[in-house]
Amino acid sequence: MTPPHRTVLTFEYATAERARRVARSLRPEVGAIDGDRTTARLARDGATLECVVEASDLVALRAGCNTWLTLTGVAETAGDC
């Protein structure tokens, strides 16, 4: 059964290689940080990275979105080094 709350975070990058690097950095976290109330999945199509966060309630959805936005920001910053 699909959780009742869902957000799709879409990130556009200048190149497909940049999107691939960010996605590769994030993949180990998928499933590792999911809880009883929140799940996430990643998909990449060329230079676009999509993160779908699903949750059983709005508080968990907000927390999940904050987590994935932070992780993505860290992956982007680390890739700039």
Buried (B, 14 or more C-beta within 10 A) or exposed (E): EEBEBEBEBEBEBEEBEBBBBBBEBBEEBBEEBBEEBBBBEBEBEEBEBBBBBBBBEEEBBBBBBEBBBEBBEEBBEEBEE
